[in-house]
Amino acid sequence: MTRLFRMNEAQPRVLDETNQGIIGAPEDRPEGRLKVSGQATYAAEVPHENMAHGVLIRATITRGTVTGIDSKAAMGMDGVLGVYALDRFLRNPAQGMSGEAPEQPGARVDYLGQPIGVVVAETFEAARHAAQTIAVSYDETPGAEVDPATASEVEVDHEEHGDLDAVWSEAAATVDKVYHTAAHVAAAMEPHASIAEWDGDRITLHSPLQLIRFNKRELADSLGIPAENVRILAPYIGGGFGSKLGLSPDAVAAAVAARDLGRPVRVVMSRQHVMDSVLRRSETRQRLCLAADADGRLLGLSHEDLVSNLPGEGFSEPTAQATHFLYAGTHRRYRQEVARIHRTPAGSVRAPGEAVGMMGLETAMDELAETLGLDPLELRLRNIPESHPEEDKEFTANSLGECLRRGAEAFGWSERKGPGERAEGDWLIGMGCASAARASSIVASEARVTLTAEGALVETDMTDIGTGTYAILAQIAAEMLGLLPSQVQVRLGDSDLPPAAGSGGSFGALSSGSSVFIACQGIRETIAAKMDGAAEDLTLTEGKARLGNREVPFSDLIDTPLTETGRIESGDTGKTHIAAAFGAHFAEVAVHRWTGEVRVRRFHAEMSAGRILNEKTARSQVIGGVIWGIGTALTEEAAHEPRMGHIVGRDLANYHVPAHLDVPQITVGFVEERADHANPIQAKGIGELGISGAGAAITNAIANACGARVRRFPATPDVVI
Ligand code: MOS
């Protein structure tokens, strides 16, 4: 039986019932050793007998139609098994949650590098060689537009609250500036790769996908088969960051070829393939207008942005997402333009919206503080809203003020001086801060928990994309069932297991964790009933059950395994509450007086995200996010070729993620919080909180160091100077 819990007013709690102190503890990842010693088998490494190898064929034009694929030469080569023009091929990885395959354009080409076929051979080398001999003919559409700034097809969306124009004229201080952020790629360490194997009309796909319950349906839809004939396995995933939310072209290519050849087929994308044809985060142009009274209280604001995607794509970077709820101020205007251009499809990359939108908002806040002659930290403290500023909703918890104050204390914010006032030789030193914010909510999730006398088993199709899911689900079950985390085995990443939320949008841990909690509650009730008591009075610890003055070892209580399935659904709380995590970022930088080089010297992040489920994995998430913030501020740009529209620098040598020497010691503090109305475990998402706002703390520190206000990111030396 599945125990369903829909979020509403009355909620179960974790620590009201148990008090082992396991949840929250900085437990190691149980699979960590396997990963660092090369023993964890990632998708492309799963051994298969008689496996064939596929290499994608990709479009060499920006826009048009494929009129022919000449495979004669390839088919005559040693070891070549087949060439498949993939007319049911994926143009764009799905955004992951619909369960439908994305639009399948047949032979239509929408961007340079789009996969249009696959060559399969006995070896990878033979397939790669053969792919180079394929002659594709096209009917090219001239004049494909690739520049968002000049695109002729632009869709506009807008939203208005109150009367911004009226308060603008009364404001004591205003800021009206334009900011630019670069296009980014997810750059997950593990490239996209799939192995497909058919058994009759059933397919097993090994592929590192973030949302396998949805990906299973996408693959079924692509292949025209029922979803129950698809099994996806993704026990280990080498980073996703949004790029693996949806099915990618390697999966469909492997499936199609494997079905035809009657043998397993592996398709591994090269780094260049991934960069060209998985997805990118849209570049943005943002105009921020802020109006405040003489005390620095926001009267109103506007956030207008220009982003881009392919014609017809449903996703647009939600640039203003945090602007809606982060600060007070009644009068508001939003306007988004989506330029339809022929570049690599745009999609979700870690913290879609906040990651780049907060570069605009948090820089504008700094500029407003400067205009008002107010400490930028103080300006933020004065504008924390009591409740959602646009909708009739309460925050499940909002510790932004506490994070700003405590973070400032930990960082030494009071030492901050004015531009040019602190120097060490040719280096000018400055400090900057920014708020962090990222919304997170429940996505329906199921888990099955089995308790035996020896320990527990947790099973769900949830994924661990490097975030720590194995660790935290073991901790929740251990806490609830009176076990040690090492006595809990967690099985993830198999679509035959109960369907979970998957990993994305900072909803994974809180959703899947809640489902495990609910299943364990069921088991506790069963045990209490066996002891003729109520679950509230039951204590489970060290393999024993205690109720009143009775104490019974599990071995006497559990003759057959106790199994429960828990399911969490979002219910109604979204109508009355907004669940968002908050935090504060503090950076100290040195800016070289003559070259404009920027070095980040110190970074502190003070975060609040409801109940912290594992202090170590949560900290790692924040650190990883902050590192990406450094990239956003200083190094990362997916530059596009201006005529053909493709990404140049399609590898990690040319796409500059921060390297070790770019990253200083990053310290992280947590403000304890219980988000009662968020979910039964009172947790909020933390996977994307660290990146949100982080880069702005750095560029604000640049302004404090040398007085140069950067409005175009990344702030490479040529921009700073
Ligand atoms: Mo996230 S960008 O939803 O993996």
Residues whose N, C-alpha, C, O or C-beta is under 5 A from the ligand:
A	BS01	MOS	F241 G242 S348 V349 R350 A351 P352 S503 G504 G505
